Amino acid sequence: MLLGGVLGPSPVSAQAPEQAAPAGADTVRERLAAGQRLVRDLAARPATGPVVLGVLVLWIVWWVPRLLRHGGAGAPHRGTARRLARRGHYLEAGHLYEQLGDWEAAAGAY
């Protein structure tokens, strides 16, 4: 809706809403139509492709170091296991301690 003044009207906006649809469905349809209009308008502009590609490259460059720093899948931490044990989730805490190789703490958590 912020780009309403910049973007021209679309034929989709001229369609009449269905009479039998409930109010919730109208808002969903309106939002979907607005999204479709935005995508069509962006696709018609020649600079859209390079801008989207640039944003995608920046997003990948931002996420790759974070994934490498955290081991990708997210290794379990001893603090997480302790927090689970304090909250009474002993089984999950025991599993995390086993993954960490701390068998005594795992036995204590079970």
VEXTORPA-802980 format. One line per 5 residues: number of its first residue (from 1); their letters; for each residue x, y, z of N, C-alpha, C. Coordinates in nm, 3 decimals. Layout:
<sites>
NUM	A	X Y Z X Y Z X Y Z ~ ...
</sites>
This chain:
<sites>
1	MLLGG	0.081 -0.118 0.000 0.000 0.000 0.000 0.086 0.126 0.000 ~ 0.209 0.116 0.045 0.297 0.231 0.046 0.334 0.276 -0.094 ~ 0.337 0.183 -0.185 0.376 0.213 -0.322 0.256 0.248 -0.409 ~ 0.140 0.267 -0.350 0.019 0.292 -0.426 0.027 0.415 -0.513 ~ 0.092 0.521 -0.466 0.104 0.642 -0.545 0.204 0.627 -0.658
6	VLGPS	0.305 0.542 -0.639 0.410 0.526 -0.738 0.367 0.429 -0.848 ~ 0.302 0.323 -0.811 0.262 0.221 -0.906 0.129 0.257 -0.970 ~ 0.115 0.230 -1.095 -0.010 0.260 -1.165 -0.117 0.158 -1.130 ~ -0.243 0.187 -1.163 -0.350 0.092 -1.134 -0.338 -0.032 -1.222 ~ -0.388 -0.140 -1.169 -0.380 -0.268 -1.239 -0.520 -0.316 -1.273
11	PVSAQ	-0.536 -0.396 -1.378 -0.669 -0.449 -1.411 -0.724 -0.538 -1.300 ~ -0.639 -0.596 -1.217 -0.684 -0.682 -1.110 -0.763 -0.602 -1.008 ~ -0.727 -0.475 -0.987 -0.794 -0.393 -0.888 -0.936 -0.357 -0.930 ~ -0.968 -0.369 -1.059 -1.099 -0.333 -1.109 -1.199 -0.447 -1.095 ~ -1.157 -0.565 -1.053 -1.247 -0.678 -1.040 -1.339 -0.659 -0.921
16	APEQA	-1.464 -0.702 -0.936 -1.561 -0.692 -0.827 -1.544 -0.811 -0.734 ~ -1.552 -0.790 -0.601 -1.540 -0.903 -0.507 -1.664 -0.992 -0.514 ~ -1.646 -1.117 -0.477 -1.758 -1.212 -0.477 -1.854 -1.176 -0.362 ~ -1.982 -1.198 -0.382 -2.083 -1.159 -0.283 -2.094 -1.259 -0.169 ~ -2.071 -1.388 -0.192 -2.095 -1.491 -0.091 -1.975 -1.517 -0.001
21	APAGA	-1.863 -1.450 -0.023 -1.742 -1.477 0.055 -1.751 -1.410 0.193 ~ -1.705 -1.479 0.298 -1.704 -1.419 0.431 -1.600 -1.307 0.439 ~ -1.611 -1.226 0.545 -1.525 -1.108 0.559 -1.376 -1.145 0.567 ~ -1.342 -1.254 0.635 -1.202 -1.296 0.645 -1.143 -1.333 0.511 ~ -1.224 -1.397 0.428 -1.176 -1.436 0.295 -1.156 -1.313 0.207
26	DTVRE	-1.238 -1.209 0.227 -1.221 -1.086 0.150 -1.086 -1.023 0.178 ~ -1.048 -1.017 0.305 -0.920 -0.954 0.338 -0.804 -1.036 0.283 ~ -0.817 -1.168 0.286 -0.711 -1.253 0.232 -0.702 -1.233 0.081 ~ -0.817 -1.228 0.014 -0.816 -1.208 -0.130 -0.761 -1.070 -0.165 ~ -0.796 -0.971 -0.085 -0.744 -0.836 -0.111 -0.592 -0.832 -0.096
31	RLAAG	-0.542 -0.895 0.007 -0.397 -0.898 0.028 -0.327 -0.977 -0.082 ~ -0.387 -1.088 -0.123 -0.330 -1.167 -0.232 -0.329 -1.088 -0.362 ~ -0.438 -1.017 -0.389 -0.444 -0.936 -0.510 -0.341 -0.823 -0.504 ~ -0.324 -0.762 -0.388 -0.224 -0.655 -0.374 -0.083 -0.710 -0.396 ~ -0.056 -0.830 -0.344 0.074 -0.892 -0.364 0.099 -0.926 -0.509
36	QRLVR	-0.004 -0.977 -0.576 0.009 -1.009 -0.718 0.032 -0.883 -0.800 ~ -0.037 -0.773 -0.767 -0.015 -0.647 -0.838 0.128 -0.599 -0.818 ~ 0.177 -0.611 -0.696 0.314 -0.566 -0.667 0.415 -0.648 -0.747 ~ 0.397 -0.780 -0.752 0.490 -0.866 -0.826 0.484 -0.834 -0.975 ~ 0.364 -0.814 -1.029 0.353 -0.781 -1.172 0.419 -0.647 -1.203
41	DLAAR	0.398 -0.549 -1.115 0.459 -0.418 -1.139 0.611 -0.425 -1.129 ~ 0.661 -0.503 -1.033 0.806 -0.516 -1.020 0.867 -0.590 -1.139 ~ 0.793 -0.690 -1.190 0.844 -0.766 -1.304 0.849 -0.681 -1.430 ~ 0.767 -0.578 -1.437 0.764 -0.492 -1.556 0.879 -0.392 -1.557 ~ 0.947 -0.375 -1.445 1.055 -0.277 -1.436 1.188 -0.346 -1.470
46	PATGP	1.274 -0.282 -1.552 1.397 -0.347 -1.597 1.503 -0.362 -1.488 ~ 1.500 -0.283 -1.382 1.604 -0.290 -1.279 1.572 -0.392 -1.171 ~ 1.457 -0.457 -1.178 1.415 -0.548 -1.072 1.507 -0.669 -1.062 ~ 1.544 -0.729 -1.174 1.628 -0.849 -1.173 1.761 -0.827 -1.103 ~ 1.838 -0.726 -1.142 1.966 -0.702 -1.074 1.951 -0.667 -0.926
51	VVLGV	1.844 -0.595 -0.891 1.824 -0.560 -0.750 1.793 -0.685 -0.668 ~ 1.705 -0.770 -0.718 1.671 -0.894 -0.647 1.793 -0.984 -0.636 ~ 1.870 -0.994 -0.743 1.992 -1.075 -0.740 2.091 -1.020 -0.638 ~ 2.106 -0.888 -0.632 2.196 -0.827 -0.534 2.153 -0.853 -0.392 ~ 2.022 -0.844 -0.365 1.972 -0.872 -0.230 1.995 -1.019 -0.195
56	LVLWI	1.974 -1.109 -0.291 1.996 -1.251 -0.266 2.143 -1.280 -0.236 ~ 2.233 -1.219 -0.310 2.377 -1.239 -0.287 2.416 -1.185 -0.149 ~ 2.366 -1.068 -0.113 2.396 -1.012 0.020 2.343 -1.102 0.131 ~ 2.224 -1.159 0.112 2.167 -1.248 0.213 2.253 -1.373 0.228 ~ 2.298 -1.431 0.117 2.383 -1.550 0.123 2.516 -1.517 0.189
61	VWWVP	2.576 -1.403 0.153 2.703 -1.364 0.213 2.687 -1.341 0.363 ~ 2.571 -1.295 0.406 2.546 -1.270 0.548 2.526 -1.401 0.624 ~ 2.460 -1.503 0.563 2.429 -1.627 0.633 2.542 -1.729 0.633 ~ 2.625 -1.735 0.531 2.729 -1.838 0.522 2.825 -1.834 0.642 ~ 2.878 -1.719 0.681 2.967 -1.720 0.798 2.897 -1.763 0.926
66	RLLRH	2.771 -1.727 0.940 2.696 -1.768 1.060 2.677 -1.920 1.064 ~ 2.647 -1.979 0.949 2.630 -2.124 0.945 2.762 -2.196 0.972 ~ 2.870 -2.143 0.917 3.001 -2.205 0.940 3.046 -2.188 1.085 ~ 3.014 -2.074 1.145 3.055 -2.048 1.283 2.982 -2.139 1.382 ~ 2.857 -2.172 1.352 2.778 -2.253 1.444 2.776 -2.401 1.407
71	GGAGA	2.856 -2.442 1.316 2.863 -2.584 1.281 2.748 -2.630 1.193 ~ 2.675 -2.542 1.132 2.569 -2.581 1.040 2.444 -2.626 1.111 ~ 2.443 -2.746 1.164 2.323 -2.802 1.224 2.301 -2.752 1.366 ~ 2.396 -2.686 1.424 2.378 -2.637 1.559 2.414 -2.743 1.662 ~ 2.537 -2.747 1.702 2.582 -2.845 1.801 2.518 -2.816 1.935
76	PHRGT	2.488 -2.920 2.014 2.427 -2.898 2.145 2.524 -2.829 2.241 ~ 2.470 -2.752 2.331 2.551 -2.681 2.428 2.518 -2.731 2.568 ~ 2.616 -2.729 2.654 2.599 -2.774 2.792 2.497 -2.686 2.864 ~ 2.498 -2.556 2.835 2.403 -2.464 2.898 2.259 -2.497 2.862 ~ 2.237 -2.540 2.738 2.102 -2.579 2.696 2.057 -2.701 2.773
81	ARRLA	2.144 -2.796 2.791 2.109 -2.917 2.867 2.080 -2.882 3.012 ~ 2.160 -2.794 3.072 2.134 -2.753 3.211 2.001 -2.681 3.223 ~ 1.971 -2.595 3.127 1.844 -2.521 3.131 1.726 -2.617 3.119 ~ 1.737 -2.716 3.031 1.630 -2.815 3.017 1.612 -2.894 3.146 ~ 1.721 -2.930 3.211 1.712 -3.005 3.336 1.647 -2.921 3.445
86	RRGHY	1.681 -2.792 3.451 1.619 -2.704 3.553 1.470 -2.690 3.530 ~ 1.427 -2.693 3.406 1.285 -2.677 3.375 1.207 -2.808 3.387 ~ 1.276 -2.916 3.416 1.209 -3.044 3.434 1.202 -3.130 3.310 ~ 1.269 -3.093 3.205 1.272 -3.172 3.081 1.394 -3.264 3.086 ~ 1.386 -3.363 3.173 1.503 -3.446 3.203 1.543 -3.535 3.086
91	LEAGH	1.447 -3.587 3.013 1.477 -3.676 2.901 1.555 -3.602 2.792 ~ 1.507 -3.482 2.755 1.577 -3.403 2.653 1.716 -3.362 2.700 ~ 1.725 -3.326 2.828 1.855 -3.288 2.884 1.951 -3.406 2.881 ~ 1.902 -3.525 2.914 1.985 -3.644 2.910 2.034 -3.674 2.769 ~ 1.947 -3.656 2.671 1.989 -3.678 2.532 2.098 -3.580 2.491
96	LYEQL	2.085 -3.453 2.531 2.188 -3.354 2.497 2.320 -3.388 2.566 ~ 2.314 -3.428 2.691 2.437 -3.466 2.761 2.504 -3.586 2.693 ~ 2.421 -3.680 2.644 2.478 -3.795 2.572 2.548 -3.749 2.444 ~ 2.487 -3.654 2.371 2.549 -3.603 2.249 2.679 -3.531 2.280 ~ 2.687 -3.470 2.398 2.809 -3.402 2.438 2.915 -3.499 2.490
101	GDWEA	2.873 -3.622 2.521 2.967 -3.722 2.572 2.984 -3.716 2.723 ~ 2.900 -3.642 2.792 2.907 -3.633 2.939 2.809 -3.736 2.996 ~ 2.860 -3.858 3.013 2.774 -3.970 3.051 2.726 -3.958 3.195 ~ 2.808 -3.903 3.284 2.765 -3.889 3.424 2.652 -3.787 3.436 ~ 2.664 -3.676 3.364 2.558 -3.577 3.367 2.430 -3.633 3.302
106	AAGAY	2.445 -3.714 3.197 2.330 -3.774 3.133 2.259 -3.868 3.229 ~ 2.335 -3.948 3.303 2.273 -4.038 3.400 2.203 -3.959 3.509 ~ 2.262 -3.849 3.552 2.199 -3.764 3.654 2.071 -3.698 3.603 ~ 2.069 -3.664 3.475 1.951 -3.598 3.419 1.835 -3.694 3.402 ~ 1.868 -3.823 3.375 1.760 -3.920 3.359 1.704 -3.955 3.495
</sites>
